[in-house]
């Protein structure tokens, strides 16, 4: 099993499904009304946008500038959640 430290923002209704061992992921929860079928993963100089539909669809953008922009946005959102 990969032991990758990560920060994850998910809708409140997923609290009961979170089974990640402590120490590898920190979760914050947002109200269900802000839930989206799209996930955004930022890693290194890449951003993956995943649409969880009947047939999942993903786009990966390789750009240091775009990756940094998404990281900054995530950090702003992360720090605004109690």
N, CA, C and O atoms as CSV, one atom per row, in Angstrom:
chain,resi,resn,atom,element,x,y,z
A,1,UNK,N,N,0.850,-1.173,0.000
A,1,UNK,CA,C,0.000,0.000,0.000
A,1,UNK,C,C,0.895,1.235,0.000
A,1,UNK,O,O,1.876,1.307,0.739
A,2,UNK,N,N,0.540,2.202,-0.839
A,2,UNK,CA,C,1.291,3.458,-0.885
A,2,UNK,C,C,1.021,4.272,0.362
A,2,UNK,O,O,-0.109,4.333,0.847
A,3,UNK,N,N,2.047,4.886,0.869
A,3,UNK,CA,C,1.914,5.725,2.062
A,3,UNK,C,C,2.246,7.156,1.665
A,3,UNK,O,O,3.328,7.664,1.958
A,4,UNK,N,N,1.291,7.796,0.992
A,4,UNK,CA,C,1.489,9.144,0.474
A,4,UNK,C,C,0.746,10.127,1.368
A,4,UNK,O,O,-0.471,10.037,1.525
A,5,UNK,N,N,1.485,11.069,1.956
A,5,UNK,CA,C,0.848,12.107,2.760
A,5,UNK,C,C,0.006,12.980,1.844
A,5,UNK,O,O,0.449,13.368,0.763
A,6,UNK,N,N,-1.213,13.287,2.281
A,6,UNK,CA,C,-2.083,14.114,1.452
A,6,UNK,C,C,-3.100,14.867,2.288
A,6,UNK,O,O,-3.411,14.492,3.419
A,7,UNK,N,N,-3.606,15.933,1.702
A,7,UNK,CA,C,-4.705,16.702,2.269
A,7,UNK,C,C,-5.881,16.497,1.319
A,7,UNK,O,O,-5.733,16.590,0.101
A,8,UNK,N,N,-7.056,16.217,1.896
A,8,UNK,CA,C,-8.211,15.884,1.076
A,8,UNK,C,C,-9.429,16.653,1.572
A,8,UNK,O,O,-9.708,16.686,2.770
A,9,UNK,N,N,-10.150,17.270,0.640
A,9,UNK,CA,C,-11.399,17.957,0.957
A,9,UNK,C,C,-12.525,17.161,0.306
A,9,UNK,O,O,-12.539,16.961,-0.909
A,10,UNK,N,N,-13.467,16.712,1.130
A,10,UNK,CA,C,-14.577,15.901,0.627
A,10,UNK,C,C,-15.895,16.349,1.250
A,10,UNK,O,O,-15.896,17.006,2.291
A,11,UNK,N,N,-17.021,16.000,0.619
A,11,UNK,CA,C,-18.329,16.327,1.196
A,11,UNK,C,C,-18.553,15.585,2.513
A,11,UNK,O,O,-18.041,14.483,2.713
A,12,UNK,N,N,-19.326,16.207,3.409
A,12,UNK,CA,C,-19.595,15.653,4.743
A,12,UNK,C,C,-20.161,14.241,4.714
A,12,UNK,O,O,-19.871,13.442,5.604
A,13,UNK,N,N,-20.965,13.923,3.704
A,13,UNK,CA,C,-21.595,12.605,3.695
A,13,UNK,C,C,-20.597,11.467,3.484
A,13,UNK,O,O,-20.965,10.300,3.616
A,14,UNK,N,N,-19.359,11.780,3.165
A,14,UNK,CA,C,-18.345,10.734,2.987
A,14,UNK,C,C,-17.587,10.416,4.277
A,14,UNK,O,O,-16.758,9.506,4.297
A,15,UNK,N,N,-17.864,11.161,5.357
A,15,UNK,CA,C,-17.176,10.911,6.636
A,15,UNK,C,C,-17.240,9.441,7.035
A,15,UNK,O,O,-16.241,8.873,7.475
A,16,UNK,N,N,-18.389,8.835,6.886
A,16,UNK,CA,C,-18.581,7.453,7.319
A,16,UNK,C,C,-17.821,6.448,6.451
A,16,UNK,O,O,-17.670,5.287,6.832
A,17,UNK,N,N,-17.342,6.892,5.285
A,17,UNK,CA,C,-16.633,5.994,4.370
A,17,UNK,C,C,-15.112,6.151,4.414
A,17,UNK,O,O,-14.394,5.404,3.749
A,18,UNK,N,N,-14.623,7.105,5.183
A,18,UNK,CA,C,-13.185,7.368,5.238
A,18,UNK,C,C,-12.511,6.282,6.077
A,18,UNK,O,O,-12.805,6.131,7.262
A,19,UNK,N,N,-11.610,5.534,5.453
A,19,UNK,CA,C,-10.927,4.437,6.150
A,19,UNK,C,C,-9.403,4.526,6.020
A,19,UNK,O,O,-8.708,3.537,6.255
A,20,UNK,N,N,-8.884,5.680,5.656
A,20,UNK,CA,C,-7.446,5.845,5.512
A,20,UNK,C,C,-6.810,5.845,6.892
A,20,UNK,O,O,-7.313,6.480,7.819
A,21,UNK,N,N,-5.704,5.129,7.023
A,21,UNK,CA,C,-5.008,5.076,8.308
A,21,UNK,C,C,-4.466,6.442,8.671
A,21,UNK,O,O,-4.055,7.215,7.805
A,22,UNK,N,N,-4.470,6.729,9.967
A,22,UNK,CA,C,-3.959,8.011,10.444
A,22,UNK,C,C,-2.508,8.187,10.024
A,22,UNK,O,O,-1.745,7.225,9.923
A,23,UNK,N,N,-2.157,9.420,9.788
A,23,UNK,CA,C,-0.777,9.737,9.461
A,23,UNK,C,C,-0.511,9.895,7.981
A,23,UNK,O,O,0.503,10.480,7.601
A,24,UNK,N,N,-1.393,9.389,7.131
A,24,UNK,CA,C,-1.154,9.484,5.689
A,24,UNK,C,C,-2.045,10.509,5.011
A,24,UNK,O,O,-1.676,11.052,3.970
A,25,UNK,N,N,-3.202,10.780,5.577
A,25,UNK,CA,C,-4.102,11.757,4.970
A,25,UNK,C,C,-4.809,12.560,6.055
A,25,UNK,O,O,-5.171,12.041,7.111
A,26,UNK,N,N,-4.988,13.820,5.762
A,26,UNK,CA,C,-5.750,14.701,6.638
A,26,UNK,C,C,-6.982,15.114,5.840
A,26,UNK,O,O,-6.875,15.558,4.697
A,27,UNK,N,N,-8.148,14.962,6.455
A,27,UNK,CA,C,-9.389,15.280,5.764
A,27,UNK,C,C,-10.056,16.499,6.362
A,27,UNK,O,O,-10.023,16.717,7.573
A,28,UNK,N,N,-10.660,17.288,5.495
A,28,UNK,CA,C,-11.568,18.352,5.906
A,28,UNK,C,C,-12.842,18.141,5.111
A,28,UNK,O,O,-12.822,17.640,3.986
A,29,UNK,N,N,-13.961,18.538,5.728
A,29,UNK,CA,C,-15.257,18.245,5.125
A,29,UNK,C,C,-16.024,19.525,4.818
A,29,UNK,O,O,-16.023,20.481,5.593
A,30,UNK,N,N,-16.678,19.507,3.657
A,30,UNK,CA,C,-17.488,20.637,3.226
A,30,UNK,C,C,-18.949,20.215,3.176
A,30,UNK,O,O,-19.243,19.026,3.052
A,31,UNK,N,N,-19.880,21.181,3.273
A,31,UNK,CA,C,-21.302,20.844,3.191
A,31,UNK,C,C,-21.644,20.134,1.873
A,31,UNK,O,O,-21.040,20.401,0.835
A,32,UNK,N,N,-22.601,19.247,1.937
A,32,UNK,CA,C,-23.004,18.454,0.780
A,32,UNK,C,C,-23.407,19.328,-0.414
A,32,UNK,O,O,-23.212,18.938,-1.565
A,33,UNK,N,N,-23.965,20.503,-0.136
A,33,UNK,CA,C,-24.411,21.366,-1.236
A,33,UNK,C,C,-23.262,21.800,-2.146
A,33,UNK,O,O,-23.502,22.267,-3.259
A,34,UNK,N,N,-22.019,21.652,-1.687
A,34,UNK,CA,C,-20.861,22.003,-2.504
A,34,UNK,C,C,-20.206,20.779,-3.154
A,34,UNK,O,O,-19.148,20.898,-3.772
A,35,UNK,N,N,-20.822,19.623,-3.019
A,35,UNK,CA,C,-20.275,18.396,-3.611
A,35,UNK,C,C,-20.257,18.505,-5.129
A,35,UNK,O,O,-21.067,19.211,-5.730
A,36,UNK,N,N,-19.325,17.799,-5.727
A,36,UNK,CA,C,-19.174,17.823,-7.180
A,36,UNK,C,C,-18.784,16.427,-7.664
A,36,UNK,O,O,-18.111,15.688,-6.946
A,37,UNK,N,N,-19.203,16.062,-8.878
A,37,UNK,CA,C,-18.779,14.771,-9.421
A,37,UNK,C,C,-17.359,14.824,-9.989
A,37,UNK,O,O,-16.889,13.865,-10.600
A,38,UNK,N,N,-16.691,15.947,-9.781
A,38,UNK,CA,C,-15.341,16.127,-10.307
A,38,UNK,C,C,-14.324,16.169,-9.171
A,38,UNK,O,O,-14.528,16.852,-8.167
A,39,UNK,N,N,-13.235,15.437,-9.339
A,39,UNK,CA,C,-12.115,15.469,-8.390
A,39,UNK,C,C,-10.937,16.154,-9.050
A,39,UNK,O,O,-10.756,16.071,-10.264
A,40,UNK,N,N,-10.141,16.830,-8.244
A,40,UNK,CA,C,-8.928,17.463,-8.742
A,40,UNK,C,C,-7.761,16.943,-7.927
A,40,UNK,O,O,-7.750,17.058,-6.702
A,41,UNK,N,N,-6.787,16.374,-8.603
A,41,UNK,CA,C,-5.589,15.868,-7.943
A,41,UNK,C,C,-4.414,16.701,-8.429
A,41,UNK,O,O,-4.200,16.839,-9.634
A,42,UNK,N,N,-3.656,17.255,-7.494
A,42,UNK,CA,C,-2.481,18.055,-7.841
A,42,UNK,C,C,-1.262,17.323,-7.307
A,42,UNK,O,O,-1.175,17.036,-6.114
A,43,UNK,N,N,-0.332,17.026,-8.185
A,43,UNK,CA,C,0.877,16.300,-7.784
A,43,UNK,C,C,2.029,16.714,-8.695
A,43,UNK,O,O,1.927,16.676,-9.922
A,44,UNK,N,N,3.121,17.107,-8.058
A,44,UNK,CA,C,4.279,17.562,-8.832
A,44,UNK,C,C,3.885,18.717,-9.732
A,44,UNK,O,O,3.292,19.693,-9.272
A,45,UNK,N,N,4.209,18.613,-11.004
A,45,UNK,CA,C,3.843,19.658,-11.960
A,45,UNK,C,C,2.618,19.260,-12.785
A,45,UNK,O,O,2.444,19.731,-13.909
A,46,UNK,N,N,1.774,18.396,-12.228
A,46,UNK,CA,C,0.593,17.906,-12.943
A,46,UNK,C,C,-0.687,18.163,-12.162
A,46,UNK,O,O,-0.695,18.197,-10.931
A,47,UNK,N,N,-1.766,18.341,-12.911
A,47,UNK,CA,C,-3.105,18.466,-12.352
A,47,UNK,C,C,-3.979,17.475,-13.110
A,47,UNK,O,O,-4.052,17.509,-14.338
A,48,UNK,N,N,-4.644,16.591,-12.364
A,48,UNK,CA,C,-5.567,15.644,-12.983
A,48,UNK,C,C,-6.991,16.046,-12.605
A,48,UNK,O,O,-7.308,16.200,-11.426
A,49,UNK,N,N,-7.833,16.211,-13.602
A,49,UNK,CA,C,-9.242,16.516,-13.389
A,49,UNK,C,C,-10.023,15.266,-13.761
A,49,UNK,O,O,-9.975,14.817,-14.906
A,50,UNK,N,N,-10.746,14.701,-12.794
A,50,UNK,CA,C,-11.463,13.452,-13.004
A,50,UNK,C,C,-12.952,13.689,-12.827
A,50,UNK,O,O,-13.383,14.214,-11.800
A,51,UNK,N,N,-13.733,13.308,-13.815
A,51,UNK,CA,C,-15.185,13.394,-13.730
A,51,UNK,C,C,-15.690,11.981,-13.469
A,51,UNK,O,O,-15.516,11.087,-14.296
A,52,UNK,N,N,-16.318,11.790,-12.312
A,52,UNK,CA,C,-16.817,10.483,-11.905
A,52,UNK,C,C,-18.246,10.316,-12.421
A,52,UNK,O,O,-19.211,10.634,-11.726
A,53,UNK,N,N,-18.361,9.826,-13.615
A,53,UNK,CA,C,-19.633,9.601,-14.277
A,53,UNK,C,C,-19.798,8.099,-14.482
A,53,UNK,O,O,-18.982,7.323,-13.984
A,54,UNK,N,N,-20.828,7.672,-15.201
A,54,UNK,CA,C,-20.974,6.243,-15.497
A,54,UNK,C,C,-19.692,5.697,-16.116
A,54,UNK,O,O,-19.246,4.595,-15.795
A,55,UNK,N,N,-19.120,6.484,-16.998
A,55,UNK,CA,C,-17.806,6.177,-17.564
A,55,UNK,C,C,-16.893,7.314,-17.121
A,55,UNK,O,O,-16.987,8.418,-17.657
A,56,UNK,N,N,-16.004,7.066,-16.144
A,56,UNK,CA,C,-15.123,8.135,-15.656
A,56,UNK,C,C,-14.261,8.701,-16.785
A,56,UNK,O,O,-13.872,7.991,-17.713
A,57,UNK,N,N,-13.980,9.982,-16.677
A,57,UNK,CA,C,-13.191,10.675,-17.688
A,57,UNK,C,C,-12.136,11.515,-16.964
A,57,UNK,O,O,-12.443,12.183,-15.977
A,58,UNK,N,N,-10.913,11.483,-17.449
A,58,UNK,CA,C,-9.847,12.250,-16.795
A,58,UNK,C,C,-9.036,13.025,-17.820
A,58,UNK,O,O,-8.837,12.589,-18.954
A,59,UNK,N,N,-8.580,14.181,-17.383
A,59,UNK,CA,C,-7.668,15.000,-18.173
A,59,UNK,C,C,-6.492,15.345,-17.272
A,59,UNK,O,O,-6.682,15.752,-16.126
A,60,UNK,N,N,-5.290,15.186,-17.780
A,60,UNK,CA,C,-4.094,15.533,-17.015
A,60,UNK,C,C,-3.400,16.700,-17.712
A,60,UNK,O,O,-3.115,16.651,-18.908
A,61,UNK,N,N,-3.140,17.725,-16.953
A,61,UNK,CA,C,-2.444,18.911,-17.460
A,61,UNK,C,C,-1.049,18.914,-16.843
A,61,UNK,O,O,-0.901,18.857,-15.623
A,62,UNK,N,N,-0.038,18.981,-17.689
A,62,UNK,CA,C,1.345,19.016,-17.211
A,62,UNK,C,C,1.870,20.435,-17.394
A,62,UNK,O,O,2.213,20.850,-18.500
A,63,UNK,N,N,1.926,21.171,-16.280
A,63,UNK,CA,C,2.385,22.552,-16.324
A,63,UNK,C,C,2.713,23.002,-14.906
A,63,UNK,O,O,1.861,22.934,-14.020
A,64,UNK,N,N,3.921,23.454,-14.689
A,64,UNK,CA,C,4.317,23.942,-13.370
A,64,UNK,C,C,3.467,25.140,-12.966
A,64,UNK,O,O,3.061,25.253,-11.810
A,65,UNK,N,N,3.197,26.031,-13.909
A,65,UNK,CA,C,2.421,27.236,-13.630
A,65,UNK,C,C,0.979,26.882,-13.234
A,65,UNK,O,O,0.458,27.432,-12.264
A,66,UNK,N,N,0.345,25.993,-13.955
A,66,UNK,CA,C,-1.031,25.597,-13.646
A,66,UNK,C,C,-1.077,24.804,-12.348
A,66,UNK,O,O,-1.984,24.997,-11.540
A,67,UNK,N,N,-0.114,23.920,-12.140
A,67,UNK,CA,C,-0.038,23.150,-10.897
A,67,UNK,C,C,0.072,24.088,-9.694
A,67,UNK,O,O,-0.617,23.904,-8.690
A,68,UNK,N,N,0.932,25.083,-9.801
A,68,UNK,CA,C,1.098,26.037,-8.696
A,68,UNK,C,C,-0.197,26.811,-8.457
A,68,UNK,O,O,-0.558,27.074,-7.310
A,69,UNK,N,N,-0.887,27.174,-9.516
A,69,UNK,CA,C,-2.152,27.892,-9.396
A,69,UNK,C,C,-3.185,27.049,-8.648
A,69,UNK,O,O,-3.866,27.559,-7.759
A,70,UNK,N,N,-3.311,25.761,-8.999
A,70,UNK,CA,C,-4.252,24.878,-8.321
A,70,UNK,C,C,-3.846,24.649,-6.860
A,70,UNK,O,O,-4.706,24.582,-5.982
A,71,UNK,N,N,-2.551,24.528,-6.600
A,71,UNK,CA,C,-2.079,24.364,-5.217
A,71,UNK,C,C,-2.430,25.584,-4.377
A,71,UNK,O,O,-2.879,25.451,-3.239
A,72,UNK,N,N,-2.225,26.769,-4.935
A,72,UNK,CA,C,-2.560,27.994,-4.212
A,72,UNK,C,C,-4.050,28.068,-3.916
A,72,UNK,O,O,-4.447,28.430,-2.808
A,73,UNK,N,N,-4.876,27.728,-4.897
A,73,UNK,CA,C,-6.324,27.739,-4.706
A,73,UNK,C,C,-6.722,26.734,-3.623
A,73,UNK,O,O,-7.542,27.036,-2.756
A,74,UNK,N,N,-6.137,25.542,-3.682
A,74,UNK,CA,C,-6.438,24.519,-2.683
A,74,UNK,C,C,-6.065,25.001,-1.285
A,74,UNK,O,O,-6.854,24.845,-0.352
A,75,UNK,N,N,-4.889,25.578,-1.125
A,75,UNK,CA,C,-4.450,26.058,0.188
A,75,UNK,C,C,-5.379,27.139,0.730
A,75,UNK,O,O,-5.680,27.157,1.923
A,76,UNK,N,N,-5.836,28.045,-0.144
A,76,UNK,CA,C,-6.781,29.078,0.276
A,76,UNK,C,C,-8.075,28.427,0.758
A,76,UNK,O,O,-8.608,28.808,1.800
A,77,UNK,N,N,-8.577,27.460,0.018
A,77,UNK,CA,C,-9.800,26.749,0.418
A,77,UNK,C,C,-9.576,25.958,1.696
A,77,UNK,O,O,-10.413,25.994,2.599
A,78,UNK,N,N,-8.463,25.248,1.786
A,78,UNK,CA,C,-8.124,24.439,2.946
A,78,UNK,C,C,-8.154,25.279,4.237
A,78,UNK,O,O,-8.723,24.866,5.248
A,79,UNK,N,N,-7.538,26.446,4.180
A,79,UNK,CA,C,-7.448,27.292,5.364
A,79,UNK,C,C,-8.764,28.016,5.694
A,79,UNK,O,O,-8.910,28.581,6.777
A,80,UNK,N,N,-9.700,27.995,4.772
A,80,UNK,CA,C,-10.999,28.636,5.041
A,80,UNK,C,C,-12.004,27.661,5.652
A,80,UNK,O,O,-13.081,28.077,6.080
A,81,UNK,N,N,-11.668,26.371,5.699
A,81,UNK,CA,C,-12.556,25.354,6.275
A,81,UNK,C,C,-12.163,25.126,7.725
A,81,UNK,O,O,-10.986,24.938,8.032
A,82,UNK,N,N,-13.144,25.141,8.614
A,82,UNK,CA,C,-12.858,24.901,10.049
A,82,UNK,C,C,-12.692,23.434,10.336
A,82,UNK,O,O,-12.449,23.053,11.482
